[in-house]
Amino acid sequence: MRLNPVHISLLIIPFVASPAMAHDWYSGLQTPSGVSCCNEGDCQRVGHRYSAETGHEVEIEDQWVRVDPGVILPLSSPDGLTHACFSRYRWIDPPSKTFINLRCVILGGMA
Protein backbone atom coordinates (compact mmCIF):
# COMPACT_ATOMS: atom_id res chain seq x y z
CA MET A 1 0.00 0.00 0.00
CA ARG A 2 1.32 3.37 -0.97
CA LEU A 3 0.73 6.28 1.45
CA ASN A 4 -0.42 9.55 -0.03
CA PRO A 5 0.23 12.97 1.59
CA VAL A 6 -3.10 12.89 3.45
CA HIS A 7 -2.26 9.56 5.11
CA ILE A 8 1.22 10.79 6.02
CA SER A 9 -0.16 13.99 7.59
CA LEU A 10 -2.66 11.96 9.62
CA LEU A 11 0.21 9.91 11.00
CA ILE A 12 2.38 12.94 11.81
CA ILE A 13 -0.17 15.42 13.26
CA PRO A 14 -0.83 13.53 16.52
CA PHE A 15 2.88 13.59 17.37
CA VAL A 16 3.35 17.25 16.48
CA ALA A 17 0.16 18.49 18.15
CA SER A 18 0.40 16.37 21.30
CA PRO A 19 2.48 18.65 23.57
CA ALA A 20 0.22 21.68 23.11
CA MET A 21 -2.98 19.68 23.18
CA ALA A 22 -1.82 17.66 26.16
CA HIS A 23 -1.25 20.84 28.16
CA ASP A 24 -4.68 22.26 27.26
CA TRP A 25 -6.53 20.00 29.68
CA TYR A 26 -4.52 21.44 32.59
CA SER A 27 -5.62 25.02 31.86
CA GLY A 28 -9.10 24.73 33.39
CA LEU A 29 -8.09 22.84 36.53
CA GLN A 30 -8.67 24.52 39.89
CA THR A 31 -7.78 23.71 43.47
CA PRO A 32 -10.68 22.91 45.82
CA SER A 33 -10.44 26.57 46.96
CA GLY A 34 -10.89 27.85 43.38
CA VAL A 35 -7.29 28.83 42.53
CA SER A 36 -5.92 27.83 39.12
CA CYS A 37 -3.71 24.74 39.30
CA CYS A 38 -1.58 25.63 36.32
CA ASN A 39 0.52 28.56 35.19
CA GLU A 40 1.94 27.61 31.77
CA GLY A 41 4.43 24.74 32.18
CA ASP A 42 4.14 23.80 35.86
CA CYS A 43 1.93 20.72 35.38
CA GLN A 44 3.33 17.44 34.17
CA ARG A 45 3.13 13.67 34.41
CA VAL A 46 4.86 12.36 37.55
CA GLY A 47 5.70 9.09 39.23
CA HIS A 48 3.29 7.86 41.90
CA ARG A 49 3.32 5.43 44.79
CA TYR A 50 1.09 4.71 47.75
CA SER A 51 1.63 3.07 51.12
CA ALA A 52 -0.54 2.89 54.23
CA GLU A 53 2.23 4.58 56.25
CA THR A 54 2.95 7.58 54.02
CA GLY A 55 -0.17 7.82 51.85
CA HIS A 56 0.17 9.08 48.29
CA GLU A 57 3.55 10.35 47.11
CA VAL A 58 4.60 11.75 43.74
CA GLU A 59 8.09 11.73 42.25
CA ILE A 60 9.33 15.08 40.98
CA GLU A 61 12.97 15.64 39.97
CA ASP A 62 14.06 12.37 41.64
CA GLN A 63 12.44 13.45 44.92
CA TRP A 64 9.41 11.74 46.50
CA VAL A 65 6.93 14.31 47.83
CA ARG A 66 4.02 13.48 50.15
CA VAL A 67 0.65 14.51 48.78
CA ASP A 68 -1.77 16.39 51.03
CA PRO A 69 -5.16 14.73 50.37
CA GLY A 70 -6.64 18.22 49.98
CA VAL A 71 -4.79 18.81 46.69
CA ILE A 72 -5.99 15.58 45.02
CA LEU A 73 -8.59 16.40 42.37
CA PRO A 74 -11.51 13.95 41.94
CA LEU A 75 -11.04 13.41 38.21
CA SER A 76 -9.09 11.30 35.74
CA SER A 77 -6.25 12.37 33.51
CA PRO A 78 -6.73 11.81 29.76
CA ASP A 79 -3.91 9.25 29.71
CA GLY A 80 -4.83 7.48 32.97
CA LEU A 81 -1.48 8.40 34.56
CA THR A 82 -0.68 10.60 37.57
CA HIS A 83 -0.06 14.31 36.98
CA ALA A 84 0.87 17.15 39.33
CA CYS A 85 0.86 20.95 39.19
CA PHE A 86 3.55 22.44 41.40
CA SER A 87 6.09 25.17 42.06
CA ARG A 88 9.77 24.63 42.85
CA TYR A 89 11.85 26.62 45.29
CA ARG A 90 15.59 26.16 45.59
CA TRP A 91 17.27 26.58 48.95
CA ILE A 92 20.45 28.65 49.24
CA ASP A 93 22.00 26.37 51.87
CA PRO A 94 22.40 23.61 50.81
CA PRO A 95 22.07 24.81 47.20
CA SER A 96 21.08 21.40 45.89
CA LYS A 97 17.91 21.16 48.02
CA THR A 98 14.65 21.77 46.14
CA PHE A 99 11.33 22.37 47.89
CA ILE A 100 8.24 21.30 45.93
CA ASN A 101 4.91 23.03 46.59
CA LEU A 102 2.08 20.85 45.23
CA ARG A 103 -1.04 22.74 44.11
CA CYS A 104 -2.98 19.94 42.40
CA VAL A 105 -2.54 16.21 41.88
CA ILE A 106 -4.55 14.08 39.48
CA LEU A 107 -4.10 10.40 40.34
CA GLY A 108 -4.03 7.87 37.52
CA GLY A 109 -7.23 5.87 37.29
CA MET A 110 -9.37 8.29 39.35
CA ALA A 111 -12.89 8.91 38.16
Backbone as CSV, one residue per row, in Angstrom:
resi,resn,N_x,N_y,N_z,CA_x,CA_y,CA_z,C_x,C_y,C_z
1,MET,0.847,-1.182,0.000,0.000,0.000,0.000,0.886,1.236,0.000
2,ARG,0.555,2.144,-0.865,1.323,3.375,-0.968,0.601,4.483,-0.197
3,LEU,1.338,5.203,0.665,0.728,6.280,1.447,0.751,7.578,0.657
4,ASN,-0.385,8.242,0.615,-0.422,9.551,-0.032,-0.191,10.629,1.026
5,PRO,-0.043,11.902,0.621,0.233,12.973,1.590,-0.805,13.096,2.703
6,VAL,-2.058,12.809,2.415,-3.096,12.888,3.452,-2.846,11.840,4.529
7,HIS,-2.546,10.620,4.134,-2.256,9.563,5.105,-1.033,9.904,5.947
8,ILE,-0.006,10.431,5.295,1.219,10.791,6.016,0.927,11.884,7.037
9,SER,0.150,12.906,6.645,-0.157,13.987,7.592,-0.981,13.476,8.767
10,LEU,-1.877,12.522,8.519,-2.665,11.956,9.616,-1.797,11.176,10.592
11,LEU,-0.709,10.627,10.116,0.215,9.913,10.996,1.105,10.868,11.777
12,ILE,1.443,12.000,11.190,2.380,12.941,11.813,1.687,13.898,12.775
13,ILE,0.506,14.390,12.456,-0.172,15.417,13.258,-0.314,15.045,14.728
14,PRO,-0.705,13.826,15.090,-0.826,13.530,16.524,0.473,13.720,17.300
15,PHE,1.599,13.446,16.672,2.877,13.589,17.366,3.299,15.042,17.472
16,VAL,2.988,15.839,16.468,3.347,17.254,16.478,2.422,18.033,17.394
17,ALA,1.151,17.731,17.383,0.163,18.491,18.149,0.086,18.065,19.604
18,SER,0.574,16.909,19.947,0.395,16.366,21.296,0.855,17.265,22.433
19,PRO,2.076,17.851,22.413,2.481,18.654,23.571,1.534,19.806,23.875
20,ALA,1.122,20.549,22.862,0.221,21.677,23.107,-1.151,21.191,23.536
21,MET,-1.665,20.192,22.845,-2.984,19.684,23.185,-2.975,19.011,24.548
22,ALA,-1.903,18.335,24.874,-1.818,17.659,26.164,-1.859,18.664,27.300
23,HIS,-1.269,19.835,27.099,-1.251,20.836,28.157,-2.594,21.540,28.286
24,ASP,-3.399,21.559,27.228,-4.684,22.258,27.259,-5.596,21.772,28.375
25,TRP,-5.602,20.490,28.661,-6.533,19.996,29.675,-6.155,20.468,31.070
26,TYR,-4.920,20.879,31.293,-4.517,21.438,32.587,-5.108,22.827,32.813
27,SER,-5.313,23.591,31.736,-5.623,25.016,31.864,-6.893,25.320,32.654
28,GLY,-7.879,24.457,32.650,-9.103,24.734,33.392,-9.139,24.161,34.798
29,LEU,-8.085,23.469,35.207,-8.090,22.836,36.530,-7.978,23.867,37.640
30,GLN,-8.721,23.637,38.725,-8.673,24.524,39.889,-8.530,23.706,41.162
31,THR,-7.881,24.317,42.148,-7.778,23.705,43.466,-9.167,23.688,44.092
32,PRO,-9.378,22.902,45.143,-10.681,22.915,45.819,-11.092,24.315,46.296
33,SER,-10.116,25.205,46.526,-10.441,26.567,46.961,-10.644,27.529,45.792
34,GLY,-10.594,27.023,44.541,-10.892,27.852,43.382,-9.720,28.531,42.714
35,VAL,-8.490,28.237,43.124,-7.295,28.827,42.526,-6.854,27.951,41.354
36,SER,-6.383,28.581,40.286,-5.916,27.833,39.121,-4.752,26.917,39.501
37,CYS,-4.795,25.688,39.028,-3.710,24.735,39.300,-2.470,25.045,38.484
38,CYS,-2.667,25.578,37.289,-1.580,25.632,36.323,-1.266,27.041,35.863
39,ASN,0.014,27.336,35.783,0.522,28.561,35.185,1.541,28.153,34.133
40,GLU,1.094,28.021,32.897,1.938,27.613,31.772,2.494,26.210,31.961
41,GLY,3.815,26.059,32.214,4.430,24.737,32.184,4.660,24.079,33.520
42,ASP,3.864,24.379,34.541,4.144,23.802,35.856,3.305,22.571,36.182
43,CYS,2.640,21.987,35.196,1.930,20.722,35.376,2.574,19.686,34.468
44,GLN,2.716,18.488,34.980,3.327,17.436,34.173,3.017,16.068,34.750
45,ARG,3.285,15.046,33.948,3.129,13.669,34.409,4.236,13.387,35.416
46,VAL,3.893,12.661,36.488,4.856,12.362,37.550,4.736,10.896,37.962
47,GLY,5.770,10.416,38.648,5.701,9.089,39.232,4.760,9.101,40.426
48,HIS,4.244,7.942,40.794,3.294,7.858,41.897,3.493,6.556,42.651
49,ARG,3.355,6.640,43.966,3.324,5.433,44.793,2.417,5.701,45.983
50,TYR,1.961,4.606,46.592,1.086,4.707,47.754,1.474,3.643,48.759
51,SER,1.484,4.038,50.031,1.634,3.069,51.116,0.735,3.519,52.259
52,ALA,0.330,2.573,53.091,-0.540,2.892,54.226,0.156,3.841,55.200
53,GLU,1.477,3.737,55.306,2.227,4.582,56.250,2.352,6.029,55.781
54,THR,2.677,6.222,54.506,2.947,7.580,54.016,1.830,8.158,53.165
55,GLY,0.880,7.341,52.740,-0.175,7.818,51.850,0.347,7.951,50.429
56,HIS,-0.248,8.857,49.676,0.171,9.075,48.289,1.438,9.918,48.264
57,GLU,2.338,9.567,47.361,3.547,10.347,47.108,3.738,10.438,45.604
58,VAL,4.273,11.578,45.152,4.605,11.752,43.741,6.100,12.007,43.614
59,GLU,6.656,11.562,42.493,8.090,11.732,42.250,8.307,12.888,41.281
60,ILE,9.016,13.902,41.774,9.334,15.084,40.979,10.823,15.344,41.115
61,GLU,11.524,15.384,39.987,12.969,15.637,39.973,13.709,14.697,40.920
62,ASP,13.416,13.415,40.833,14.061,12.372,41.643,13.821,12.532,43.142
63,GLN,12.781,13.230,43.520,12.443,13.449,44.923,10.998,12.999,45.146
64,TRP,10.773,12.163,46.165,9.408,11.737,46.500,8.793,12.752,47.447
65,VAL,7.615,13.247,47.085,6.934,14.306,47.832,5.586,13.773,48.311
66,ARG,5.325,13.902,49.615,4.023,13.482,50.151,2.925,14.386,49.617
67,VAL,1.782,13.769,49.338,0.648,14.506,48.779,-0.381,14.752,49.874
68,ASP,-0.682,16.024,50.121,-1.770,16.388,51.027,-3.069,15.963,50.343
69,PRO,-3.910,15.170,51.004,-5.159,14.725,50.368,-6.017,15.878,49.846
70,GLY,-5.860,17.069,50.412,-6.643,18.223,49.982,-6.296,18.748,48.603
71,VAL,-5.157,18.334,48.026,-4.786,18.808,46.689,-5.091,17.773,45.602
72,ILE,-5.637,16.614,45.998,-5.990,15.581,45.017,-7.338,15.942,44.393
73,LEU,-7.357,16.067,43.075,-8.592,16.403,42.370,-9.361,15.123,42.038
74,PRO,-10.689,15.149,42.178,-11.505,13.950,41.944,-11.850,13.751,40.462
75,LEU,-10.826,13.626,39.629,-11.039,13.408,38.206,-9.910,12.577,37.632
76,SER,-10.096,12.124,36.412,-9.094,11.299,35.742,-8.293,12.135,34.758
77,SER,-7.056,11.747,34.552,-6.250,12.371,33.508,-6.594,11.702,32.179
78,PRO,-6.401,12.402,31.063,-6.728,11.813,29.765,-5.945,10.538,29.457
79,ASP,-4.734,10.425,30.002,-3.909,9.249,29.710,-3.954,8.195,30.810
80,GLY,-4.723,8.451,31.884,-4.834,7.480,32.970,-3.630,7.429,33.890
81,LEU,-2.683,8.359,33.727,-1.478,8.401,34.560,-1.587,9.538,35.575
82,THR,-0.665,9.567,36.534,-0.680,10.599,37.574,0.016,11.859,37.076
83,HIS,-0.603,13.008,37.365,-0.065,14.312,36.980,-0.085,15.219,38.208
84,ALA,0.828,16.188,38.226,0.875,17.147,39.329,1.160,18.541,38.793
85,CYS,0.592,19.536,39.455,0.865,20.948,39.188,1.563,21.477,40.432
86,PHE,2.720,22.086,40.245,3.545,22.441,41.398,4.480,23.597,41.086
87,SER,5.036,24.163,42.150,6.092,25.174,42.062,7.334,24.603,42.718
88,ARG,8.486,25.048,42.258,9.768,24.631,42.850,10.438,25.840,43.497
89,TYR,11.052,25.593,44.625,11.848,26.618,45.288,13.191,25.998,45.621
90,ARG,14.254,26.679,45.312,15.590,26.157,45.591,16.146,26.855,46.830
91,TRP,16.668,26.050,47.737,17.271,26.582,48.952,18.668,27.103,48.648
92,ILE,19.098,28.106,49.394,20.449,28.646,49.237,21.454,27.744,49.941
93,ASP,21.084,27.219,51.111,22.003,26.374,51.871,21.265,25.134,52.353
94,PRO,21.469,23.952,51.889,22.404,23.613,50.809,21.788,23.954,49.451
95,PRO,22.599,24.360,48.492,22.069,24.815,47.205,21.399,23.724,46.376
96,SER,21.662,22.480,46.684,21.083,21.402,45.886,19.674,21.009,46.345
97,LYS,19.224,21.515,47.484,17.913,21.156,48.018,16.812,21.910,47.270
98,THR,15.798,21.173,46.824,14.654,21.773,46.142,13.397,21.487,46.947
99,PHE,12.611,22.516,47.215,11.332,22.370,47.892,10.245,22.376,46.825
100,ILE,9.340,21.412,46.887,8.243,21.297,45.931,6.936,21.663,46.629
101,ASN,6.214,22.630,46.074,4.909,23.030,46.587,3.839,22.493,45.636
102,LEU,3.130,21.448,46.061,2.083,20.851,45.234,0.806,21.678,45.317
103,ARG,0.240,22.037,44.155,-1.041,22.742,44.115,-2.182,21.790,43.786
104,CYS,-1.952,20.893,42.819,-2.983,19.941,42.402,-2.329,18.631,41.990
105,VAL,-2.990,17.532,42.311,-2.539,16.211,41.880,-3.740,15.480,41.293
106,ILE,-3.529,14.891,40.131,-4.548,14.078,39.481,-3.996,12.660,39.454
107,LEU,-4.591,11.774,40.246,-4.099,10.404,40.336,-4.540,9.607,39.114
108,GLY,-3.683,8.740,38.645,-4.032,7.869,37.524,-5.170,6.946,37.914
109,GLY,-6.131,6.789,37.033,-7.235,5.872,37.288,-8.368,6.438,38.124
110,MET,-8.275,7.684,38.576,-9.365,8.289,39.353,-10.530,8.599,38.417
111,ALA,-11.725,8.546,38.968,-12.894,8.913,38.157,-13.956,9.532,39.046
